[in-house]
Structure formats: C-alpha cells, structure tokens
Amino acid sequence: MVEAVRTLLTSGGAVLSFRVGELHCALPIESVRQIVEMVAITPLPDAPEIVPGVINFHGQVIPLIDMRLRLQQPPHPYTLRTPILISQLDDHLAGLVVDTVLGVAELLPQQLQDPAQILPEELSSHLLYLAAIAPTAEGVLSILDPGAILPQREKRALVRAMSRQRKKG
C-alpha cells in the first residue's frame, strides 16, 4: 500500500474520482500527477494484456494501463478525448486510461470502509486493487490502491518488454 493510501485511510483527504465502465473509482489526489487527453500510443510487444503500449510524457516513456481491462469491464475504443491519469504507482509513473474524470472529493476517515467486509464473494478479484470503499451521494466509491494496480508479476513482464523495446529502438 502506498503512503498516500495510508494517509487517506487514517486521516482522510482528497481523492480524484473517475468512471471506468460502470464503476465509480478514485485515487488519492497525491498519486495523480496530471490529467491529459489521449495521445499517440506506441505498441509494446510482450507487455501484459492490460498495457496497450507506451506514451511519451514530457520526454519520458511511460506505460499505459487500460483500467477497463484491469477492472474486468468491457473494452471500449479510445477517442481523442479519452482521459489519461498520469499517476505514481509505487516507484514509477504510468498513464491510467479511464472513461471520464469526475472531479475531486474530500473524504473523512470514518467514510472509508474495508472492501473485504462489503463486497460479495463474486467480486473478490477486485479486492486486489481496492484500498477502501466509501458510500457517497452518487453511490459507492471504490478507492484504488495505486501500488496494487500493477502486481509484481505484471510489473516484471512490463519491465522486460520495455527493456527489449529500448534495445531494439
């Protein structure tokens, strides 16, 4: 769990909320560097399925993660207006492709609940990426743990794919 999530769970704070398919999600605001619209994607052979490729972000090559695929939502084609959340995932930057950015919300620690105690068994695969659940006026907000979005196995595969691409390039 990244430090921004620990702080949010103990003290509350701001989150950036967004939609991914039918899901209403959020990340701690500290983990989001910038929001950009879709840019040219360079395919990355041998990358995990959830990584459609890499983008150039201010001279730095960073991977894109399709959050629809990550959260088992039906695929949806990108448009020029598709938002990308440039986010700090543990020790590296990645672009998270989402459907719609909704805005910033302030959460109190007492609003946050443990997702393992709420989600039904059939949604347990989502628990890997969730830090908390928060009921809001708009429905249930799923607070994602940025450090869990890319598990170690996929992180290693991504590093290998990016390394091979650099050697070719």
N, CA, C and O of each residue as an XYZ file, in Angstrom:
676
protein
N       0.849     -1.180      0.000
C       0.000      0.000      0.000
C       0.892      1.239      0.000
O       1.816      1.347      0.806
N       0.612      2.163     -0.900
C       1.421      3.372     -0.992
C       1.088      4.329      0.151
O       0.017      4.254      0.754
N       2.021      5.220      0.431
C       1.887      6.146      1.553
C       0.638      7.023      1.430
O      -0.019      7.304      2.433
N       0.306      7.455      0.214
C      -0.875      8.305      0.021
C      -2.147      7.585      0.477
O      -3.058      8.215      1.015
N      -2.211      6.275      0.265
C      -3.387      5.497      0.685
C      -3.414      5.370      2.204
O      -4.471      5.512      2.819
N      -2.256      5.102      2.816
C      -2.194      5.005      4.288
C      -2.685      6.293      4.932
O      -3.466      6.267      5.883
N      -2.219      7.419      4.401
C      -2.632      8.723      4.935
C      -4.135      8.922      4.769
O      -4.812      9.380      5.689
N      -4.650      8.575      3.595
C      -6.082      8.720      3.338
C      -6.905      7.885      4.320
O      -7.904      8.363      4.858
N      -6.488      6.639      4.554
C      -7.242      5.756      5.442
C      -7.219      6.215      6.900
O      -8.188      6.015      7.632
N      -6.117      6.827      7.317
C      -6.018      7.242      8.719
C      -6.518      8.665      8.969
O      -7.090      8.943     10.023
N      -6.304      9.569      8.005
C      -6.625     10.978      8.228
C      -7.686     11.533      7.294
O      -8.176     12.642      7.509
N      -8.050     10.781      6.259
C      -8.951     11.311      5.247
C      -8.167     12.181      4.285
O      -6.951     12.324      4.412
N      -8.860     12.755      3.333
C      -8.194     13.637      2.382
C      -8.879     13.636      1.028
O      -9.977     13.103      0.864
N      -8.210     14.242      0.068
C      -8.778     14.422     -1.263
C      -8.490     13.221     -2.157
O      -7.415     12.622     -2.105
N      -9.484     12.891     -2.975
C      -9.341     11.852     -3.988
C      -9.814     12.414     -5.321
O     -10.664     13.303     -5.366
N      -9.256     11.889     -6.399
C      -9.725     12.219     -7.742
C     -10.651     11.093     -8.163
O     -10.233      9.938     -8.251
N     -11.916     11.428     -8.425
C     -12.879     10.386     -8.793
C     -13.042     10.332    -10.305
O     -12.913     11.339    -11.001
N     -13.329      9.128    -10.792
C     -13.464      8.893    -12.229
C     -14.324      7.659    -12.462
O     -14.594      6.893    -11.537
N     -14.745      7.478    -13.691
C     -15.545      6.311    -14.079
C     -14.712      5.395    -14.957
O     -13.938      5.832    -15.808
N     -14.903      4.104    -14.713
C     -14.328      3.045    -15.540
C     -15.488      2.078    -15.782
O     -15.851      1.304    -14.896
N     -16.064      2.125    -16.981
C     -17.253      1.318    -17.234
C     -18.348      1.725    -16.271
O     -18.687      2.904    -16.164
N     -18.899      0.750    -15.572
C     -19.969      1.014    -14.612
C     -19.435      1.368    -13.218
O     -20.217      1.660    -12.313
N     -18.132      1.344    -13.045
C     -17.537      1.550    -11.725
C     -17.211      3.017    -11.468
O     -16.730      3.728    -12.351
N     -17.480      3.451    -10.251
C     -17.128      4.793     -9.784
C     -15.888      4.618     -8.903
O     -15.978      4.070     -7.805
N     -14.744      5.079     -9.380
C     -13.461      4.828     -8.712
C     -12.801      6.133     -8.304
O     -13.238      7.218     -8.688
N     -11.728      6.003     -7.510
C     -10.955      7.172     -7.109
C      -9.541      6.750     -6.758
O      -9.281      5.594     -6.426
N      -8.638      7.708     -6.840
C      -7.252      7.560     -6.396
C      -6.944      8.700     -5.443
O      -7.494      9.791     -5.589
N      -6.065      8.465     -4.459
C      -5.626      9.598     -3.628
C      -5.049     10.676     -4.544
O      -4.273     10.370     -5.451
N      -5.416     11.909     -4.316
C      -5.010     13.009     -5.194
C      -3.482     13.115     -5.294
O      -2.954     13.527     -6.326
N      -2.779     12.744     -4.223
C      -1.317     12.842     -4.220
C      -0.668     11.910     -5.242
O       0.464     12.151     -5.662
N      -1.365     10.859     -5.644
C      -0.761      9.909     -6.580
C      -1.002     10.294     -8.039
O      -0.434      9.674     -8.939
N      -1.841     11.314     -8.289
C      -2.116     11.746     -9.663
C      -1.282     12.986     -9.969
O      -1.423     14.019     -9.315
N      -0.415     12.869    -10.968
C       0.452     13.990    -11.337
C      -0.243     14.965    -12.276
O      -0.133     16.181    -12.121
N      -0.968     14.408    -13.261
C      -1.563     15.245    -14.284
C      -2.662     14.452    -14.990
O      -2.648     13.221    -14.995
N      -3.603     15.167    -15.580
C      -4.627     14.553    -16.416
C      -4.404     15.071    -17.829
O      -4.360     16.281    -18.052
N      -4.263     14.152    -18.783
C      -4.072     14.538    -20.185
C      -5.101     13.794    -21.031
O      -5.671     12.789    -20.604
N      -5.327     14.308    -22.240
C      -6.186     13.597    -23.179
C      -5.329     12.630    -23.980
O      -4.104     12.742    -24.008
N      -5.985     11.686    -24.626
C      -5.309     10.625    -25.361
C      -4.258     11.194    -26.308
O      -4.465     12.218    -26.959
N      -3.141     10.505    -26.362
C      -2.035     10.844    -27.253
C      -1.670      9.586    -28.047
O      -2.244      8.518    -27.834
N      -0.713      9.727    -28.958
C      -0.288      8.580    -29.759
C       0.315      7.501    -28.862
O       1.153      7.782    -28.005
N      -0.126      6.270    -29.073
C       0.353      5.121    -28.303
C       1.288      4.301    -29.178
O       0.951      3.957    -30.311
N       2.463      3.993    -28.645
C       3.392      3.091    -29.318
C       3.175      1.696    -28.751
O       3.336      1.488    -27.548
N       2.807      0.729    -29.607
C       2.591     -0.635    -29.108
C       3.849     -1.173    -28.419
O       4.969     -0.800    -28.770
N       3.651     -2.039    -27.450
C       4.745     -2.629    -26.696
C       4.585     -4.148    -26.718
O       3.861     -4.712    -25.897
N       5.266     -4.813    -27.666
C       5.151     -6.275    -27.749
C       5.545     -6.943    -26.432
O       6.449     -6.484    -25.732
N       4.855     -8.026    -26.111
C       5.111     -8.847    -24.925
C       4.766     -8.169    -23.603
O       5.124     -8.679    -22.541
N       4.083     -7.037    -23.649
C       3.641     -6.380    -22.418
C       2.407     -7.113    -21.889
O       1.742     -7.813    -22.652
N       2.089     -6.968    -20.612
C       0.852     -7.553    -20.085
C      -0.355     -7.078    -20.899
O      -0.333     -5.992    -21.478
N      -1.381     -7.883    -20.935
C      -2.583     -7.601    -21.732
C      -3.212     -6.247    -21.412
O      -3.783     -5.607    -22.294
N      -3.113     -5.811    -20.170
C      -3.740     -4.549    -19.767
C      -2.945     -3.326    -20.222
O      -3.389     -2.196    -20.021
N      -1.772     -3.536    -20.836
C      -0.907     -2.437    -21.293
C      -0.985     -2.344    -22.813
O      -0.348     -3.131    -23.512
N      -1.766     -1.382    -23.338
C      -1.878     -1.262    -24.793
C      -0.608     -0.718    -25.453
O      -0.441     -0.837    -26.666
N       0.284     -0.122    -24.659
C       1.518      0.423    -25.198
C       2.106      1.465    -24.270
O       1.782      1.532    -23.084
N       2.986      2.282    -24.848
C       3.649      3.335    -24.076
C       3.393      4.682    -24.743
O       3.063      4.754    -25.927
N       3.552      5.747    -23.958
C       3.413      7.106    -24.473
C       4.623      7.920    -24.047
O       5.353      7.550    -23.128
N       4.818      9.035    -24.734
C       5.864      9.987    -24.383
C       5.220     11.043    -23.492
O       4.332     11.779    -23.921
N       5.675     11.104    -22.259
C       5.177     12.102    -21.311
C       6.334     13.014    -20.931
O       7.168     12.653    -20.100
N       6.386     14.179    -21.531
C       7.443     15.162    -21.291
C       8.836     14.535    -21.439
O       9.716     14.741    -20.603
N       9.015     13.768    -22.520
C      10.314     13.163    -22.798
C      10.580     11.854    -22.085
O      11.632     11.247    -22.285
N       9.659     11.413    -21.268
C       9.811     10.149    -20.548
C       8.823      9.142    -21.132
O       7.645      9.451    -21.309
N       9.306      7.938    -21.428
C       8.442      6.883    -21.941
C       7.794      6.193    -20.751
O       8.470      5.654    -19.875
N       6.441      6.224    -20.741
C       5.716      5.583    -19.636
C       4.655      4.635    -20.202
O       4.115      4.879    -21.281
N       4.359      3.560    -19.477
C       3.343      2.624    -19.946
C       1.935      3.150    -19.684
O       1.694      3.900    -18.738
N       1.014      2.734    -20.549
C      -0.405      2.995    -20.346
C      -1.038      1.742    -19.779
O      -0.701      0.633    -20.194
N      -1.941      1.902    -18.848
C      -2.691      0.785    -18.294
C      -4.165      1.052    -18.579
O      -4.710      2.074    -18.162
N      -4.800      0.137    -19.285
C      -6.218      0.266    -19.590
C      -6.997     -0.182    -18.354
O      -7.055     -1.372    -18.048
N      -7.588      0.769    -17.655
C      -8.280      0.453    -16.412
C      -9.555     -0.354    -16.643
O     -10.017     -1.042    -15.732
N     -10.129     -0.283    -17.839
C     -11.272     -1.155    -18.140
C     -10.832     -2.614    -18.095
O     -11.510     -3.458    -17.508
N      -9.702     -2.903    -18.713
C      -9.203     -4.280    -18.689
C      -8.788     -4.678    -17.280
O      -9.048     -5.802    -16.849
N      -8.144     -3.762    -16.559
C      -7.695     -4.063    -15.199
C      -8.873     -4.438    -14.295
O      -8.765     -5.343    -13.468
N      -9.990     -3.739    -14.458
C     -11.130     -3.929    -13.567
C     -12.236     -4.783    -14.195
O     -13.395     -4.714    -13.786
N     -11.863     -5.579    -15.184
C     -12.770     -6.525    -15.843
C     -14.051     -5.877    -16.360
O     -15.143     -6.422    -16.203
N     -13.904     -4.725    -16.967
C     -15.023     -4.061    -17.636
C     -14.904     -4.319    -19.142
O     -13.805     -4.578    -19.631
N     -16.006     -4.253    -19.876
C     -15.914     -4.487    -21.328
C     -15.008     -3.458    -21.992
O     -15.016     -2.289    -21.604
N     -14.226     -3.873    -22.987
C     -13.340     -2.918    -23.678
C     -14.148     -1.820    -24.360
O     -15.317     -2.004    -24.700
N     -13.510     -0.701    -24.547
C     -14.149      0.442    -25.187
C     -13.075      1.154    -26.006
O     -11.970      1.366    -25.507
N     -13.373      1.529    -27.253
C     -12.337      2.205    -28.067
C     -11.983      3.573    -27.489
O     -12.824      4.256    -26.906
N     -10.730      3.953    -27.663
C     -10.265      5.265    -27.223
C     -10.659      6.315    -28.258
O     -10.779      6.027    -29.448
N     -10.858      7.544    -27.772
C     -11.060      8.689    -28.655
C      -9.997      9.717    -28.306
O      -9.216      9.513    -27.376
N      -9.962     10.809    -29.038
C      -9.007     11.878    -28.721
C      -9.306     12.528    -27.375
O      -8.442     13.191    -26.801
N     -10.518     12.344    -26.871
C     -10.918     12.921    -25.580
C     -10.792     11.943    -24.415
O     -11.077     12.312    -23.275
N     -10.373     10.708    -24.675
C     -10.230      9.730    -23.599
C      -9.177     10.224    -22.609
O      -8.049     10.515    -23.006
N      -9.532     10.323    -21.316
C      -8.574     10.838    -20.342
C      -7.533      9.798    -19.913
O      -7.803      8.599    -19.829
N      -6.349     10.311    -19.652
C      -5.250      9.517    -19.096
C      -4.825     10.189    -17.804
O      -4.498     11.375    -17.791
N      -4.831      9.423    -16.707
C      -4.351      9.942    -15.429
C      -2.886      9.559    -15.298
O      -2.566      8.383    -15.126
N      -2.004     10.526    -15.377
C      -0.581     10.254    -15.178
C      -0.403     10.109    -13.671
O      -0.550     11.067    -12.912
N      -0.085      8.885    -13.260
C      -0.104      8.558    -11.832
C       1.183      7.899    -11.372
O       1.865      7.212    -12.133
N       1.491      8.129    -10.111
C       2.634      7.498     -9.459
C       2.160      6.170     -8.887
O       1.345      6.139     -7.965
N       2.675      5.068     -9.438
C       2.340      3.733     -8.936
C       3.583      3.215     -8.241
O       4.507      2.732     -8.895
N       3.614      3.307     -6.955
C       4.822      2.955     -6.192
C       6.006      3.756     -6.698
O       6.069      4.969     -6.500
N       6.957      3.075     -7.361
C       8.213      3.721     -7.743
C       8.272      4.149     -9.207
O       9.346      4.520     -9.681
N       7.171      4.113     -9.932
C       7.217      4.509    -11.335
C       5.923      5.206    -11.763
O       4.877      5.069    -11.129
N       6.035      5.961    -12.868
C       4.871      6.631    -13.438
C       4.190      5.724    -14.450
O       4.846      4.928    -15.122
N       2.883      5.847    -14.555
C       2.117      5.151    -15.586
C       0.927      6.022    -15.940
O       0.485      6.847    -15.140
N       0.416      5.832    -17.141
C      -0.798      6.503    -17.564
C      -1.965      5.549    -17.403
O      -1.953      4.457    -17.970
N      -2.964      5.939    -16.644
C      -4.140      5.109    -16.429
C      -5.256      5.613    -17.331
O      -5.718      6.744    -17.176
N      -5.693      4.782    -18.274
C      -6.750      5.167    -19.203
C      -8.095      4.904    -18.530
O      -8.411      3.770    -18.172
N      -8.880      5.967    -18.362
C     -10.191      5.876    -17.721
C     -11.246      6.404    -18.695
O     -10.907      6.940    -19.750
N     -12.514      6.253    -18.342
C     -13.589      6.720    -19.226
C     -13.885      8.203    -19.056
O     -13.979      8.943    -20.035
N     -14.032      8.632    -17.804
C     -14.417     10.008    -17.508
C     -13.822     10.423    -16.172
O     -13.850      9.657    -15.209
N     -13.289     11.622    -16.114
C     -12.833     12.183    -14.844
C     -13.993     12.983    -14.271
O     -14.567     13.836    -14.948
N     -14.336     12.698    -13.010
C     -15.493     13.342    -12.389
C     -15.118     14.553    -11.538
O     -15.858     15.536    -11.501
N     -13.980     14.487    -10.857
C     -13.571     15.623    -10.041
C     -12.926     15.195     -8.743
O     -12.660     14.015     -8.515
N     -12.679     16.179     -7.900
C     -12.020     15.945     -6.621
C     -13.072     15.895     -5.528
O     -13.997     16.707     -5.499
N     -12.918     14.926     -4.626
C     -13.831     14.798     -3.481
C     -12.994     14.710     -2.210
O     -11.898     14.149     -2.214
N     -13.511     15.260     -1.143
C     -12.870     15.182      0.180
C     -13.541     14.061      0.950
O     -14.767     14.015      1.051
N     -12.740     13.162      1.492
C     -13.284     12.051      2.272
C     -12.765     12.102      3.702
O     -11.607     12.439      3.946
N     -13.628     11.766      4.625
C     -13.242     11.656      6.029
C     -12.903     10.195      6.316
O     -13.465      9.304      5.679
N     -11.998      9.929      7.258
C     -11.627      8.540      7.526
C     -12.824      7.664      7.911
O     -12.846      6.478      7.583
N     -13.813      8.229      8.596
C     -14.971      7.426      9.004
C     -15.870      7.032      7.829
O     -16.710      6.144      7.974
N     -15.709      7.679      6.665
C     -16.465      7.302      5.469
C     -15.885      6.044      4.816
O     -16.582      5.354      4.072
N     -14.636      5.751      5.087
C     -13.929      4.678      4.393
C     -14.157      3.344      5.083
O     -14.017      3.225      6.300
N     -14.510      2.345      4.286
C     -14.787      1.019      4.819
C     -13.905     -0.019      4.138
O     -13.464      0.169      3.004
N     -13.657     -1.110      4.843
C     -12.855     -2.209      4.314
C     -13.662     -2.943      3.242
O     -14.736     -3.466      3.542
N     -13.168     -2.994      1.992
C     -13.938     -3.626      0.919
C     -14.157     -5.130      1.139
O     -15.149     -5.676      0.657
N     -13.268     -5.798      1.844
C     -13.407     -7.249      2.079
C     -14.647     -7.561      2.904
O     -15.196     -8.660      2.814
N     -15.090     -6.601      3.706
C     -16.265     -6.821      4.544
C     -17.570     -6.474      3.835
O     -18.654     -6.771      4.337
N     -17.461     -5.839      2.658
C     -18.653     -5.351      1.969
C     -18.925     -6.094      0.663
O     -20.063     -6.465      0.376
N     -17.876     -6.305     -0.121
C     -18.067     -6.876     -1.454
C     -18.472     -8.339     -1.401
O     -17.960     -9.102     -0.582
N     -19.392     -8.728     -2.275
C     -19.760    -10.142     -2.334
C     -18.615    -10.987     -2.881
O     -17.719    -10.475     -3.552
N     -18.653    -12.270     -2.591
C     -17.607    -13.216     -2.986
C     -17.266    -13.139     -4.474
O     -16.095    -13.243     -4.839
N     -18.277    -12.958     -5.346
C     -18.030    -12.951     -6.796
C     -17.228    -11.742     -7.264
O     -16.722    -11.742     -8.386
N     -17.101    -10.727     -6.441
C     -16.296     -9.557     -6.795
C     -14.945     -9.555     -6.082
O     -14.258     -8.533     -6.058
N     -14.569    -10.671     -5.514
C     -13.338    -10.715     -4.726
C     -12.087    -10.422     -5.553
O     -11.078     -9.998     -4.989
N     -12.120    -10.636     -6.877
C     -10.946    -10.320     -7.701
C     -10.645     -8.819     -7.675
O      -9.492     -8.420     -7.835
N     -11.665     -7.990     -7.475
C     -11.454     -6.542     -7.393
C     -10.723     -6.145     -6.111
O     -10.105     -5.081     -6.061
N     -10.783     -6.976     -5.082
C     -10.153     -6.646     -3.809
C      -8.651     -6.431     -3.945
O      -8.051     -5.710     -3.148
N      -8.046     -7.052     -4.949
C      -6.611     -6.892     -5.159
C      -6.217     -5.438     -5.351
O      -5.122     -5.036     -4.957
N      -7.086     -4.652     -5.945
C      -6.761     -3.275     -6.316
C      -7.391     -2.238     -5.404
O      -7.075     -1.053     -5.505
N      -8.275     -2.663     -4.516
C      -9.004     -1.723     -3.674
C      -8.337     -1.478     -2.330
O      -7.847     -2.402     -1.680
N      -8.329     -0.217     -1.932
C      -7.846      0.145     -0.600
C      -9.021      0.352      0.342
O      -8.934      0.060      1.535
N     -10.134      0.865     -0.213
C     -11.303      1.163      0.613
C     -12.519      1.368     -0.278
O     -12.419      1.508     -1.497
N     -13.675      1.379      0.387
C     -14.956      1.696     -0.255
C     -15.550      2.851      0.540
O     -15.475      2.876      1.769
N     -16.141      3.807     -0.174
C     -16.765      4.945      0.510
C     -18.154      5.192     -0.070
O     -18.284      5.493     -1.256
N     -19.185      5.069      0.750
C     -20.525      5.423      0.262
C     -20.607      6.939      0.079
O     -20.185      7.698      0.952
N     -21.149      7.370     -1.055
C     -21.324      8.801     -1.319
C     -22.743      9.021     -1.828
O     -23.484      8.061     -2.043
N     -23.118     10.266     -2.020
C     -24.452     10.592     -2.543
C     -24.642     10.021     -3.947
O     -25.767      9.714     -4.343
N     -23.548      9.876     -4.704
C     -23.615      9.360     -6.075
C     -23.527      7.841     -6.126
O     -23.637      7.265     -7.209
N     -23.337      7.187     -5.017
C     -23.193      5.730     -4.990
C     -21.917      5.331     -4.279
O     -21.312      6.136     -3.570
N     -21.509      4.084     -4.471
C     -20.310      3.571     -3.804
C     -19.070      3.972     -4.592
O     -18.999      3.754     -5.802
N     -18.103      4.552     -3.909
C     -16.844      4.980     -4.500
C     -15.772      3.962     -4.132
O     -15.525      3.711     -2.952
N     -15.137      3.377     -5.145
C     -14.065      2.400     -4.932
C     -12.724      3.130     -4.947
O     -12.305      3.652     -5.980
N     -12.055      3.163     -3.794
C     -10.756      3.828     -3.686
C      -9.689      2.803     -4.066
O      -9.522      1.790     -3.386
N      -8.974      3.070     -5.150
C      -7.952      2.153     -5.635
C      -6.623      2.420     -4.945
O      -6.304      3.557     -4.598
N      -5.862      1.362     -4.754
C      -4.503      1.465     -4.217
C      -3.560      1.540     -5.419
O      -3.386      0.539     -6.115
N      -2.945      2.701     -5.682
C      -2.087      2.833     -6.857
C      -0.945      1.810     -6.877
O      -0.503      1.396     -7.948
N      -0.478      1.411     -5.715
C       0.610      0.439     -5.647
C       0.198     -0.970     -5.998
O       1.053     -1.829     -6.215
N      -1.116     -1.229     -6.060
C      -1.609     -2.582     -6.359
C      -2.140     -2.726     -7.781
O      -2.462     -3.834     -8.211
N      -2.233     -1.626     -8.511
C      -2.799     -1.670     -9.860
C      -1.980     -2.570    -10.783
O      -2.536     -3.220    -11.669
N      -0.676     -2.611    -10.584
C       0.198     -3.453    -11.390
C       0.936     -4.419    -10.460
O       1.977     -4.072     -9.902
N       0.394     -5.636    -10.294
C       1.041     -6.617     -9.411
C       2.451     -6.970     -9.887
O       2.796     -6.745    -11.047
N       3.262     -7.524     -8.984
C       4.679     -7.814     -9.266
C       4.886     -8.613    -10.546
O       5.786     -8.297    -11.324
N       4.075     -9.638    -10.780
C       4.240    -10.488    -11.958
C       4.102     -9.653    -13.239
O       4.909     -9.781    -14.160
N       3.079     -8.804    -13.286
C       2.870     -7.945    -14.456
C       3.932     -6.848    -14.532
O       4.355     -6.462    -15.622
N       4.356     -6.354    -13.382
C       5.405     -5.333    -13.361
C       6.697     -5.872    -13.963
O       7.356     -5.191    -14.748
N       7.058     -7.114    -13.584
C       8.271     -7.732    -14.140
C       8.145     -7.925    -15.654
O       9.091     -7.651    -16.393
N       6.992     -8.392    -16.115
C       6.762     -8.586    -17.556
C       6.851     -7.253    -18.291
O       7.405     -7.189    -19.389
N       6.317     -6.197    -17.705
C       6.358     -4.879    -18.312
C       7.799     -4.359    -18.388
O       8.206     -3.807    -19.411
N       8.558     -4.533    -17.325
C       9.965     -4.095    -17.320
C      10.747     -4.825    -18.412
O      11.542     -4.212    -19.124
N      10.518     -6.142    -18.544
C      11.203     -6.917    -19.596
C      10.824     -6.411    -20.986
O      11.692     -6.245    -21.842
N       9.520     -6.162    -21.216
C       9.066     -5.702    -22.512
C       9.641     -4.326    -22.843
O      10.044     -4.076    -23.979
N       9.679     -3.439    -21.855
C      10.233     -2.092    -22.093
C      11.732     -2.156    -22.329
O      12.266     -1.400    -23.141
N      12.414     -3.053    -21.628
C      13.857     -3.219    -21.817
C      14.161     -3.731    -23.229
O      15.078     -3.243    -23.888
N      13.378     -4.723    -23.687
C      13.579     -5.236    -25.052
C      13.318     -4.157    -26.080
O      14.030     -4.067    -27.081
N      12.312     -3.345    -25.848
C      11.973     -2.266    -26.792
C      13.100     -1.242    -26.861
O      13.422     -0.752    -27.944
N      13.708     -0.910    -25.711
C      14.813      0.051    -25.694
C      16.006     -0.486    -26.475
O      16.665      0.262    -27.198
N      16.284     -1.786    -26.332
C      17.409     -2.393    -27.043
C      17.193     -2.374    -28.543
O      18.146     -2.220    -29.306
N      15.924     -2.533    -28.982
C      15.606     -2.504    -30.408
C      15.684     -1.082    -30.957
O      16.120     -0.845    -32.083
N      15.235     -0.128    -30.100
C      14.990      1.231    -30.519
C      16.124      2.079    -30.840
O      15.942      3.242    -31.200
